[in-house]
Amino acid sequence: MAFSGALTLTDLNDFITPSQACIKPVEQTNKPEVKEKDVGAAATEIHIDESGSYYEVSRNGVTATNNGSTTGVGQGKKLEQAQISLNDCLACSGCITSAESVLITLQSHTEVLTVLSNEQDERIPIISIAPQSLASLAAAYSSRTHPTTSSSSSANGTSAQLTPREIFHRIREFCTSILGFAYVFDTNFARHLALQEHVNEFLERQKQSQVANGDTTIYPSTQASLPLPMLASACPGWICYAEKAHSEMLPFIARTKSPQQVMGTLVKKWIGRKIGKNPSEIYHVSVMPCYDKKLEASRQDFFDEIFQAREVDCVVTTGELELMMKELGWDLGTGSLLPSDTTPSTSIPVNKNLPRERLPTIDIPELITHPGTSSGSYLHAIIHHFISTSPVPLALSVKAIRNAADYEEYTLRESSPSDNHSSTVIPGKIVFKGVKCYGFRNLQNVVRKVGRERGVRVGSGAAGRLGTSGGSGVATATAGRGVRRLRAARKAQGPGGGNEDGNSNTAVEEEEKKFDYVEVMACPGGCVNGGGQLRPPAIVVPSTSSLTSGDVDVEGYKRNWDGEGVAPSVSSKWGDREWTKKVEEAYWRDTRLDDERCENSIADQLVDEIIKELCAGDDDERKRLFRTEYRAVESDVIGLAVKW
């Protein structure tokens, strides 16, 4: 099983060290018959030959083989190789990285091609593509040279700046005419629905907190009334990390599904009804910028027990999608087959015979724009709601910590003129305070800060628990230190609560106001820098001899870059900041801001129709379809105590 070219152990400036402990037991399926052991019998050993096969041999070098005969030294009974399934990975608390998990055999582009080539499989294939994947492809193909392509190329041979919309149309043509997908969608509309549900959940938490306590600085810790601040839930890397390392944070994480899983619900439930198919009769493939999305799609929470079907059957990364196009001779730069290979290889499925003429047209708004961030705009959706519904004008201020774009604090204040004869605006009451937090380094700081503010004991593994009145002294102490800081700040301002000039103490108020919301993403730079994205174009292409003998990466290991869906390069690395900026620029390229309000209005109407059709006014059913739950992953294994 080959790993992605993005998975290298170099330049890991944002990496959580994987644990040495894997709780998956090694099971031998071809165990020999249990016989009574002689008193003087020798113990057996495991030997590995040059091919990597495992053999069980006795210490004296003589043991029984699979057919019952005895062998000499160095040979013995061949053992079957242990395998780790996807569910094993989800149940394990051993490994945590910033963007990648182990690649699972059943979550790959080869599995997609296998399903599409199986004429006995009558499921309707549907594919949905994330906008971050489109941005990565647009940036990559805008940077590559096409000396003999269409007239859109410039005089120096470089293609024009491709937009995500153009890339999407070309991919749709490839998926329908070559691979045989019945429908091709982007996930922006699913994100639109997810953002609405996200805002609703935040408002529910805020209202529950105020009603239960009468004070927005104190929040209950029960599941029935979930606490603030609410932490974003769209990043599976963050969810995996919280479940395995910081279960005390789980009550704070939003229950709203990610756009990928919302799209899975729409495909299997809503579109399934439109085309007269149940969930098990649809094969849904998702293209995502992140490897952790493979694990998210395989969570048991997203499995339909009635129809025995997952919301998303297979997830492929941006690099794997490009690899499929290369294998089929499809040039994304021109949106057509390469001239040198007008017919795809016979080993690759082409135009699966589907009764597409009997399938109805499904109209979903295409590539809806959500101003804010390229990672979903969850924080900005809540800010937009406050601004649009507030009875008084609100002013938004943004503060970047240490000039880092990956950590920014957003504050909404009531604004009003100082008097009737002046245009000066006096900062008013803080209405909302949110944070954009990308990367594990910033993420860990936020976890500690939330723990201090809310009186939560931040533990290691699944040991952390919510603090209560009779709980840990650590939680009480951390909360007490924060109160003492505020008292000291107030005392320094004098009895009037202001400074020497008589103005209000804005700094103290900001200190008092705790976070209401945190947009959390595990990858530095957000989703456009996901581990499954395309690497930067090659600056120095390896020589022919190097490619023939197998390209060598910066660690000295031979790599088959083309076979792993990554362009050959000796200088490109995952996480390149300059390249991430280019992908970010491509993401916002050709965003039709003039049509944004019209598009969102149409999308809002469609969301209302879908909710009405699927839920029939039942609020509990809406939550069941578009929300999920999280659970701590317990482990009794201490990685540092494991001896290899």
C-alpha positions as CSV (number, residue, x, y, z in Angstrom):
1,M,0.0,0.0,0.0
2,A,1.7,3.2,-1.2
3,F,1.6,6.4,0.8
4,S,0.9,9.8,-0.7
5,G,3.8,11.9,-1.9
6,A,2.6,14.5,0.6
7,L,3.5,12.2,3.5
8,T,7.1,13.0,4.1
9,L,8.9,13.4,7.4
10,T,10.5,16.7,6.4
11,D,9.6,20.3,7.3
12,L,7.2,19.1,10.0
13,N,6.9,22.4,11.8
14,D,3.3,21.7,12.8
15,F,3.3,18.1,13.7
16,I,2.0,16.2,16.8
17,T,4.4,13.4,17.5
18,P,2.7,10.0,16.9
19,S,2.5,7.8,19.9
20,Q,4.5,4.6,20.0
21,A,1.5,2.7,21.1
22,C,-0.9,1.0,18.8
23,I,-3.7,-0.7,20.7
24,K,-4.6,-3.0,17.7
25,P,-3.8,-6.5,18.8
26,V,-1.9,-8.7,16.3
27,E,-4.1,-11.6,15.5
28,Q,-2.9,-14.8,13.8
29,T,-5.7,-16.2,11.7
30,N,-3.9,-19.5,10.8
31,K,-2.9,-20.6,14.3
32,P,-1.6,-24.1,14.6
33,E,-3.5,-26.7,16.5
34,V,-3.1,-26.3,20.3
35,K,-1.0,-29.2,21.6
36,E,0.1,-29.9,25.1
37,K,3.6,-28.4,25.5
38,D,6.4,-30.7,26.6
39,V,8.4,-29.6,29.6
40,G,11.6,-29.4,27.6
41,A,10.2,-27.8,24.5
42,A,12.0,-24.9,23.1
43,A,10.4,-21.5,22.5
44,T,9.7,-20.3,19.0
45,E,10.9,-17.1,17.3
46,I,9.7,-15.0,14.4
47,H,12.1,-14.7,11.4
48,I,11.8,-12.3,8.5
49,D,13.3,-13.3,5.1
50,E,14.6,-11.0,2.4
51,S,11.1,-10.6,0.8
52,G,9.6,-9.4,4.1
53,S,7.7,-12.6,4.9
54,Y,7.3,-13.7,8.5
55,Y,8.1,-17.3,9.6
56,E,7.7,-18.9,12.9
57,V,10.7,-21.1,13.8
58,S,11.9,-22.7,17.0
59,R,15.0,-21.7,18.7
60,N,16.8,-24.9,17.5
61,G,15.9,-24.0,14.0
62,V,13.4,-26.9,13.4
63,T,9.7,-26.3,13.3
64,A,6.6,-27.5,11.5
65,T,5.5,-25.9,8.2
66,N,2.0,-25.3,7.0
67,N,1.8,-28.8,5.4
68,G,3.0,-30.5,8.6
69,S,6.6,-31.3,7.5
70,T,9.7,-30.0,9.3
71,T,12.2,-27.6,7.9
72,G,15.7,-26.6,8.6
73,V,17.3,-23.4,10.0
74,G,16.0,-20.1,8.6
75,Q,12.6,-21.5,7.5
76,G,9.4,-22.4,9.2
77,K,5.7,-21.8,9.2
78,K,4.8,-18.7,7.2
79,L,2.6,-16.4,9.1
80,E,-0.1,-14.2,7.6
81,Q,0.5,-10.4,7.7
82,A,-1.5,-8.5,10.2
83,Q,-3.9,-5.9,8.7
84,I,-5.4,-2.8,10.2
85,S,-8.8,-1.9,9.1
86,L,-10.4,1.6,9.0
87,N,-12.5,0.8,12.1
88,D,-9.3,-0.3,13.9
89,C,-7.8,3.2,13.2
90,L,-10.8,5.0,14.5
91,A,-10.9,2.9,17.7
92,C,-7.2,3.5,18.3
93,S,-5.7,6.4,20.4
94,G,-2.2,5.8,19.3
95,C,-1.5,8.2,16.4
96,I,-2.3,11.9,15.9
97,T,-0.9,14.0,13.1
98,S,-1.8,17.5,11.8
99,A,-3.4,16.4,8.5
100,E,-2.7,12.8,7.6
101,S,-3.9,9.4,8.8
102,V,-2.9,6.0,7.4
103,L,-4.3,5.5,3.9
104,I,-7.0,2.9,3.9
105,T,-7.3,0.5,1.0
106,L,-11.0,0.9,0.6
107,Q,-10.7,4.7,0.5
108,S,-8.7,5.3,-2.7
109,H,-9.0,6.1,-6.4
110,T,-8.3,2.5,-7.3
111,E,-11.4,1.5,-5.4
112,V,-13.5,4.1,-7.3
113,L,-12.2,2.7,-10.7
114,T,-13.0,-0.9,-9.5
115,V,-16.6,0.0,-8.7
116,L,-17.1,1.9,-11.9
117,S,-15.7,-1.0,-14.0
118,N,-17.9,-3.5,-12.3
119,E,-20.9,-4.1,-14.6
120,Q,-22.6,-6.1,-11.9
121,D,-22.7,-3.0,-9.7
122,E,-26.0,-1.2,-10.5
123,R,-25.5,1.7,-8.0
124,I,-25.9,5.2,-9.4
125,P,-22.5,6.9,-9.1
126,I,-22.5,10.5,-7.9
127,I,-19.5,12.6,-7.1
128,S,-19.1,15.8,-5.1
129,I,-16.1,18.1,-5.2
130,A,-14.8,20.5,-2.5
131,P,-14.0,24.1,-3.5
132,Q,-10.6,23.8,-1.9
133,S,-9.7,21.0,-4.3
134,L,-10.9,23.1,-7.3
135,A,-8.6,25.9,-6.0
136,S,-5.6,23.6,-5.8
137,L,-6.1,22.4,-9.3
138,A,-6.7,25.9,-10.6
139,A,-3.5,27.2,-9.0
140,A,-1.5,24.2,-10.3
141,Y,-2.7,24.3,-13.9
142,S,-2.4,28.0,-14.0
143,S,1.3,27.7,-13.1
144,R,2.2,25.0,-15.5
145,T,3.4,25.5,-19.1
146,H,1.4,24.3,-22.1
147,P,3.5,25.3,-25.1
148,T,1.2,23.6,-27.6
149,T,-2.3,24.0,-26.1
150,S,-5.2,26.2,-26.9
151,S,-5.2,29.9,-27.8
152,S,-5.7,30.9,-24.2
153,S,-2.0,30.3,-23.6
154,S,0.1,33.4,-23.5
155,A,3.1,34.1,-25.8
156,N,5.6,32.6,-23.3
157,G,3.7,29.3,-23.2
158,T,2.1,29.8,-19.8
159,S,-1.6,29.2,-19.6
160,A,-4.0,31.9,-18.5
161,Q,-5.3,32.1,-15.0
162,L,-7.8,29.3,-14.6
163,T,-10.7,29.8,-12.2
164,P,-12.2,27.1,-9.9
165,R,-15.4,27.4,-12.0
166,E,-13.6,26.5,-15.2
167,I,-11.8,23.7,-13.5
168,F,-15.2,22.4,-12.2
169,H,-16.7,22.4,-15.6
170,R,-13.8,20.4,-17.1
171,I,-13.8,17.9,-14.2
172,R,-17.6,17.5,-14.7
173,E,-17.0,16.7,-18.3
174,F,-14.3,14.2,-17.4
175,C,-16.4,12.5,-14.7
176,T,-19.6,12.2,-16.9
177,S,-18.1,11.4,-20.3
178,I,-15.1,9.3,-19.2
179,L,-15.8,7.8,-15.8
180,G,-19.6,7.6,-16.3
181,F,-20.8,9.5,-13.2
182,A,-24.5,10.3,-13.4
183,Y,-24.2,13.6,-11.4
184,V,-21.3,15.9,-10.5
185,F,-21.8,18.5,-7.8
186,D,-19.6,20.9,-5.8
187,T,-20.1,20.9,-2.0
188,N,-20.7,24.7,-1.7
189,F,-24.4,24.3,-1.4
190,A,-24.0,21.6,1.3
191,R,-21.7,24.1,3.1
192,H,-24.5,26.7,2.7
193,L,-26.9,24.4,4.5
194,A,-24.2,23.5,7.1
195,L,-23.6,27.2,7.8
196,Q,-27.3,27.8,8.5
197,E,-27.4,24.8,10.9
198,H,-24.1,26.0,12.4
199,V,-25.6,29.5,13.2
200,N,-28.8,27.9,14.6
201,E,-26.8,25.7,16.9
202,F,-24.7,28.6,18.2
203,L,-27.9,30.6,18.9
204,E,-29.4,27.6,20.7
205,R,-26.3,27.3,22.9
206,Q,-26.3,31.1,23.6
207,K,-30.0,31.1,24.6
208,Q,-29.7,28.0,26.7
209,S,-26.7,29.5,28.6
210,Q,-28.5,32.8,29.3
211,V,-31.8,31.1,30.4
212,A,-30.1,28.5,32.6
213,N,-27.8,30.9,34.4
214,G,-28.9,34.4,33.8
215,D,-25.3,35.3,33.1
216,T,-23.4,34.7,29.9
217,T,-20.1,34.3,31.7
218,I,-21.3,31.1,33.4
219,Y,-22.3,28.0,31.3
220,P,-23.8,24.7,32.2
221,S,-21.8,21.5,31.6
222,T,-24.7,19.1,30.7
223,Q,-25.2,17.6,27.3
224,A,-28.8,18.9,27.3
225,S,-27.4,22.4,27.4
226,L,-24.1,22.5,25.6
227,P,-21.6,25.2,26.7
228,L,-19.9,28.1,25.0
229,P,-17.5,28.8,23.4
230,M,-18.6,26.7,20.5
231,L,-15.8,25.2,18.5
232,A,-16.0,24.4,14.8
233,S,-16.5,20.8,13.8
234,A,-15.8,20.7,10.1
235,C,-12.2,19.6,10.5
236,P,-11.8,15.8,11.0
237,G,-8.2,16.2,12.1
238,W,-9.3,18.4,15.0
239,I,-12.2,16.1,15.9
240,C,-9.8,13.1,15.9
241,Y,-7.4,15.0,18.1
242,A,-10.1,16.1,20.5
243,E,-11.6,12.6,20.9
244,K,-8.2,11.0,21.5
245,A,-6.3,13.7,23.5
246,H,-8.8,16.2,24.9
247,S,-12.1,14.7,25.6
248,E,-12.9,17.5,28.0
249,M,-13.3,19.7,24.9
250,L,-16.0,17.5,23.3
251,P,-19.0,19.3,24.9
252,F,-17.8,22.6,23.3
253,I,-17.5,21.2,19.8
254,A,-20.4,22.0,17.4
255,R,-22.7,19.0,16.6
256,T,-23.3,20.3,13.0
257,K,-22.0,17.9,10.3
258,S,-19.3,19.0,8.0
259,P,-20.2,20.0,4.4
260,Q,-18.9,16.6,3.2
261,Q,-21.4,14.7,5.4
262,V,-24.2,17.2,4.8
263,M,-23.7,16.5,1.1
264,G,-23.8,12.8,1.9
265,T,-27.1,13.3,3.6
266,L,-28.4,15.3,0.6
267,V,-27.2,12.7,-1.9
268,K,-28.5,9.6,-0.1
269,K,-31.7,11.1,1.3
270,W,-32.9,14.0,-0.8
271,I,-31.5,13.3,-4.3
272,G,-32.2,9.6,-3.7
273,R,-35.9,10.4,-3.4
274,K,-35.8,12.5,-6.5
275,I,-34.3,9.7,-8.6
276,G,-36.3,6.9,-6.9
277,K,-33.3,5.2,-5.2
278,N,-32.7,4.2,-1.6
279,P,-29.3,5.0,0.0
280,S,-27.8,1.6,-0.8
281,E,-28.5,2.1,-4.5
282,I,-26.3,5.1,-4.8
283,Y,-22.5,5.2,-4.9
284,H,-21.3,8.6,-3.5
285,V,-17.7,9.7,-4.1
286,S,-16.3,12.8,-2.5
287,V,-13.2,14.7,-3.6
288,M,-11.5,16.4,-0.6
289,P,-8.3,18.3,0.2
290,C,-7.6,16.2,3.3
291,Y,-6.8,12.6,4.1
292,D,-8.6,12.8,7.4
293,K,-11.8,13.1,5.4
294,K,-11.5,9.4,4.6
295,L,-11.7,8.6,8.3
296,E,-14.6,11.0,8.8
297,A,-16.6,9.3,6.1
298,S,-16.1,6.0,7.7
299,R,-17.3,7.0,11.2
300,Q,-20.1,4.7,12.4
301,D,-22.2,7.8,13.1
302,F,-22.5,8.3,9.3
303,F,-23.7,4.7,8.6
304,D,-27.3,4.0,7.8
305,E,-28.1,0.8,9.7
306,I,-31.5,0.3,7.9
307,F,-30.1,0.4,4.4
308,Q,-26.5,-0.7,5.3
309,A,-25.0,2.2,3.5
310,R,-22.7,5.1,4.3
311,E,-23.4,8.7,3.5
312,V,-20.1,8.9,1.6
313,D,-18.9,5.6,0.2
314,C,-15.4,6.7,-0.9
315,V,-13.2,9.8,-0.4
316,V,-10.4,10.6,-2.8
317,T,-8.0,13.5,-2.4
318,T,-7.2,16.2,-4.9
319,G,-4.0,14.4,-5.9
320,E,-5.8,11.1,-6.4
321,L,-8.4,12.8,-8.7
322,E,-5.5,14.3,-10.8
323,L,-3.9,10.8,-10.9
324,M,-7.1,9.4,-12.4
325,M,-7.2,12.1,-15.0
326,K,-3.6,11.4,-15.9
327,E,-4.2,7.6,-16.2
328,L,-7.0,8.3,-18.6
329,G,-5.1,10.8,-20.7
330,W,-7.3,13.7,-19.7
331,D,-5.6,17.1,-19.9
332,L,-7.3,19.4,-17.3
333,G,-5.5,22.4,-18.8
334,T,-7.5,22.1,-22.0
335,G,-10.5,20.1,-20.8
336,S,-10.0,17.3,-23.3
337,L,-8.1,14.1,-24.0
338,L,-4.4,14.4,-24.9
339,P,-3.8,14.4,-28.6
340,S,-1.2,11.6,-28.2
341,D,-3.7,9.4,-26.5
342,T,-7.2,10.0,-27.8
343,T,-8.6,6.7,-26.3
344,P,-8.1,5.8,-22.7
345,S,-6.3,2.6,-21.7
346,T,-8.4,-0.5,-21.9
347,S,-7.5,-1.3,-18.3
348,I,-9.4,1.7,-17.2
349,P,-13.3,1.8,-17.2
350,V,-14.8,4.2,-19.6
351,N,-18.4,5.3,-19.9
352,K,-20.1,2.8,-17.6
353,N,-23.4,1.8,-19.2
354,L,-25.9,3.7,-17.0
355,P,-29.6,4.4,-17.8
356,R,-28.9,8.2,-17.5
357,E,-31.7,9.1,-19.9
358,R,-34.2,8.0,-17.2
359,L,-32.6,10.1,-14.4
360,P,-34.1,13.5,-13.7
361,T,-32.2,16.7,-13.7
362,I,-31.1,17.9,-10.2
363,D,-30.8,21.7,-10.0
364,I,-28.4,22.7,-7.2
365,P,-26.8,26.2,-7.2
366,E,-23.3,26.0,-8.5
367,L,-20.2,27.3,-6.5
368,I,-22.0,29.6,-4.1
369,T,-19.8,32.2,-2.6
370,H,-19.4,32.6,1.2
371,P,-17.3,35.6,2.1
372,G,-14.9,35.1,5.0
373,T,-12.3,32.3,4.9
374,S,-11.4,29.6,2.4
375,S,-11.9,27.0,5.1
376,G,-15.7,27.4,5.3
377,S,-16.4,30.9,6.6
378,Y,-18.0,29.4,9.8
379,L,-16.9,32.3,12.0
380,H,-17.9,34.9,9.4
381,A,-21.4,33.3,9.1
382,I,-22.0,33.9,12.8
383,I,-20.6,37.5,12.5
384,H,-22.8,38.2,9.5
385,H,-25.9,37.0,11.4
386,F,-25.2,39.3,14.3
387,I,-24.6,42.3,12.0
388,S,-27.7,41.6,9.9
389,T,-30.0,41.1,12.9
390,S,-28.7,43.6,15.4
391,P,-31.1,46.5,16.2
392,V,-28.1,48.8,16.7
393,P,-25.0,49.3,14.4
394,L,-22.1,47.0,15.2
395,A,-18.4,47.6,14.5
396,L,-16.1,44.7,13.8
397,S,-12.4,44.8,14.8
398,V,-9.8,42.2,13.9
399,K,-6.6,41.6,15.8
400,A,-3.9,39.3,14.5
401,I,-1.8,37.7,17.2
402,R,2.0,37.9,16.6
403,N,1.1,39.1,13.0
404,A,0.0,35.5,12.3
405,A,-2.8,35.1,9.8
406,D,-3.5,31.7,11.3
407,Y,-4.7,33.2,14.6
408,E,-7.0,36.2,14.5
409,E,-9.4,37.5,17.1
410,Y,-12.7,39.1,15.9
411,T,-14.7,41.4,18.2
412,L,-18.2,42.9,17.5
413,R,-19.1,46.0,19.5
414,E,-22.1,48.2,19.6
415,S,-21.1,51.6,18.1
416,S,-22.7,55.0,18.7
417,P,-21.6,58.6,18.2
418,S,-20.2,60.3,21.3
419,D,-22.7,63.1,21.1
420,N,-25.1,64.8,18.7
421,H,-22.4,67.2,17.4
422,S,-19.5,64.8,16.9
423,S,-18.9,62.0,14.5
424,T,-16.5,60.3,16.9
425,V,-17.5,56.7,17.7
426,I,-17.2,55.5,21.3
427,P,-16.6,51.7,21.6
428,G,-19.7,50.2,23.1
429,K,-20.6,46.9,24.6
430,I,-19.0,43.8,23.2
431,V,-21.6,41.7,21.6
432,F,-19.6,38.8,20.2
433,K,-16.0,37.6,20.4
434,G,-14.6,34.9,18.0
435,V,-11.3,33.5,17.0
436,K,-9.9,32.0,13.8
437,C,-7.4,29.3,14.8
438,Y,-5.5,27.3,12.2
439,G,-2.7,24.8,12.9
440,F,-2.1,22.5,15.9
441,R,0.3,24.9,17.6
442,N,-2.4,27.6,17.8
443,L,-5.0,24.9,18.5
444,Q,-3.3,23.7,21.6
445,N,-3.1,27.3,22.9
446,V,-6.8,27.7,22.4
447,V,-7.6,24.5,24.2
448,R,-5.6,25.7,27.2
449,K,-7.2,29.1,27.1
450,V,-10.8,27.7,26.9
451,G,-9.9,25.4,29.8
452,R,-8.8,28.4,31.9
453,E,-11.8,30.5,31.0
454,R,-14.5,27.9,31.6
455,G,-13.0,26.1,34.6
456,V,-12.2,22.9,32.6
457,R,-9.3,20.7,33.6
458,V,-7.3,20.2,30.4
459,G,-6.0,16.6,30.6
460,S,-4.0,14.3,28.4
461,G,-5.7,11.5,26.5
462,A,-9.3,10.8,27.5
463,A,-8.6,11.8,31.1
464,G,-9.8,15.4,30.9
465,R,-13.3,16.1,32.4
466,L,-15.5,19.1,32.8
467,G,-14.9,20.8,36.1
468,T,-17.8,21.0,38.6
469,S,-18.4,22.8,41.9
470,G,-16.9,19.8,43.7
471,G,-14.4,18.9,41.1
472,S,-10.7,19.3,40.5
473,G,-8.8,21.8,42.5
474,V,-6.8,22.5,39.3
475,A,-9.9,23.8,37.5
476,T,-10.8,26.0,40.5
477,A,-7.3,27.3,40.7
478,T,-7.1,28.3,37.0
479,A,-10.4,30.0,37.1
480,G,-9.4,31.8,40.3
481,R,-6.3,33.2,38.8
482,G,-8.3,34.7,36.0
483,V,-10.7,36.3,38.5
484,R,-7.7,37.7,40.5
485,R,-6.3,39.3,37.3
486,L,-9.6,41.0,36.6
487,R,-9.9,42.3,40.1
488,A,-6.4,43.7,39.9
489,A,-7.1,45.4,36.6
490,R,-10.3,47.0,38.0
491,K,-8.5,48.2,41.2
492,A,-5.8,49.8,39.0
493,Q,-8.5,51.8,37.3
494,G,-9.9,53.4,40.4
495,P,-13.4,53.4,41.9
496,G,-15.0,54.9,38.7
497,G,-13.9,51.9,36.6
498,G,-12.1,54.3,34.2
499,N,-8.6,55.5,33.6
500,E,-7.0,58.8,34.6
501,D,-8.7,60.5,31.6
502,G,-12.1,59.3,32.6
503,N,-12.6,57.0,29.6
504,S,-14.0,53.5,29.9
505,N,-11.6,50.7,30.3
506,T,-11.8,48.8,27.1
507,A,-8.9,46.5,27.9
508,V,-10.6,45.2,31.1
509,E,-13.9,44.6,29.2
510,E,-12.1,42.6,26.5
511,E,-10.4,40.6,29.3
512,E,-13.8,39.9,30.9
513,K,-15.4,38.9,27.6
514,K,-14.6,35.3,26.9
515,F,-14.6,33.7,23.5
516,D,-18.0,32.9,22.1
517,Y,-16.8,30.9,19.1
518,V,-13.6,29.4,17.6
519,E,-13.1,28.4,14.0
520,V,-10.7,25.5,14.3
521,M,-8.7,23.9,11.5
522,A,-5.8,21.5,12.0
523,C,-3.8,22.5,9.0
524,P,-1.7,25.7,9.0
525,G,-3.3,28.0,6.4
526,G,-6.6,26.1,6.6
527,C,-8.2,23.7,4.2
528,V,-6.4,25.0,1.1
529,N,-3.2,23.6,2.6
530,G,-4.7,20.2,3.3
531,G,-2.4,17.1,3.1
532,G,-4.3,15.8,0.0
533,Q,-3.8,18.9,-2.1
534,L,-1.4,19.2,-5.0
535,R,2.2,20.0,-4.2
536,P,3.8,23.1,-5.8
537,P,4.9,22.8,-9.4
538,A,8.4,21.4,-9.9
539,I,11.1,24.0,-9.9
540,V,13.9,21.5,-10.7
541,V,12.8,18.5,-12.6
542,P,14.9,15.3,-11.8
543,S,17.0,14.0,-14.6
544,T,15.9,11.1,-16.8
545,S,18.4,8.7,-15.1
546,S,16.9,9.7,-11.7
547,L,13.4,9.0,-12.8
548,T,14.5,5.7,-14.3
549,S,16.1,4.5,-11.1
550,G,13.3,5.9,-9.0
551,D,13.2,9.5,-7.8
552,V,14.8,10.1,-4.4
553,D,13.1,12.4,-1.8
554,V,14.9,14.7,0.6
555,E,15.3,11.9,3.1
556,G,17.1,9.7,0.6
557,Y,14.2,7.3,-0.1
558,K,13.2,6.3,-3.6
559,R,9.7,7.5,-4.5
560,N,7.4,6.9,-7.4
561,W,6.0,10.4,-7.6
562,D,3.8,9.9,-10.6
563,G,2.3,6.7,-9.2
564,E,1.4,8.6,-6.0
565,G,-0.4,11.4,-7.8
566,V,2.3,14.0,-7.2
567,A,4.3,15.9,-9.7
568,P,8.1,15.2,-9.5
569,S,10.0,17.9,-7.8
570,V,13.1,18.1,-5.5
571,S,12.1,21.4,-4.0
572,S,8.4,21.3,-3.4
573,K,7.1,20.5,0.0
574,W,3.7,20.2,1.6
575,G,3.0,23.3,3.6
576,D,4.9,25.7,1.4
577,R,3.6,29.1,2.5
578,E,4.1,30.9,-0.8
579,W,2.2,28.1,-2.6
580,T,-0.6,28.2,-0.1
581,K,-1.0,31.9,-0.8
582,K,-1.4,31.1,-4.5
583,V,-4.0,28.5,-3.8
584,E,-5.8,30.9,-1.6
585,E,-5.8,33.5,-4.4
586,A,-7.1,30.9,-6.8
587,Y,-9.9,30.1,-4.4
588,W,-11.3,33.6,-4.5
589,R,-10.6,34.0,-8.2
590,D,-13.8,34.8,-10.3
591,T,-16.0,35.0,-7.2
592,R,-19.1,36.6,-8.5
593,L,-19.8,39.1,-5.8
594,D,-22.4,40.9,-7.8
595,D,-24.5,37.7,-8.0
596,E,-23.7,36.7,-4.4
597,R,-26.9,38.0,-2.8
598,C,-29.1,36.5,-5.6
599,E,-27.3,33.1,-5.4
600,N,-27.7,33.0,-1.6
601,S,-31.4,33.9,-1.9
602,I,-31.9,31.0,-4.3
603,A,-29.9,28.7,-2.1
604,D,-31.9,29.8,1.0
605,Q,-35.2,28.9,-0.8
606,L,-33.8,25.5,-1.8
607,V,-32.6,24.8,1.8
608,D,-36.1,25.6,3.1
609,E,-37.7,23.2,0.5
610,I,-35.2,20.4,1.4
611,I,-35.8,20.9,5.2
612,K,-39.5,20.8,4.7
613,E,-39.4,17.8,2.4
614,L,-37.0,15.7,4.6
615,C,-38.1,16.8,8.1
616,A,-41.8,17.9,7.6
617,G,-41.4,20.5,10.4
618,D,-39.9,18.1,12.9
619,D,-37.0,19.8,14.6
620,D,-35.7,16.6,16.1
621,E,-35.5,15.0,12.6
622,R,-33.6,18.0,11.3
623,K,-31.1,17.6,14.1
624,R,-30.8,13.9,13.4
625,L,-30.1,14.4,9.7
626,F,-27.7,17.3,10.0
627,R,-26.0,16.9,13.4
628,T,-23.8,14.2,15.0
629,E,-22.2,13.2,18.3
630,Y,-18.6,12.7,19.5
631,R,-17.2,10.3,22.0
632,A,-13.9,10.0,23.9
633,V,-11.5,7.3,22.8
634,E,-10.2,5.6,25.9
635,S,-6.7,4.1,26.0
636,D,-4.9,2.4,28.8
637,V,-1.7,2.2,26.8
638,I,1.1,4.6,27.7
639,G,3.2,5.2,24.6
640,L,6.4,6.2,26.4
641,A,6.3,2.8,28.3
642,V,6.3,0.8,25.1
643,K,9.5,-1.0,24.3
644,W,10.3,-1.7,20.6
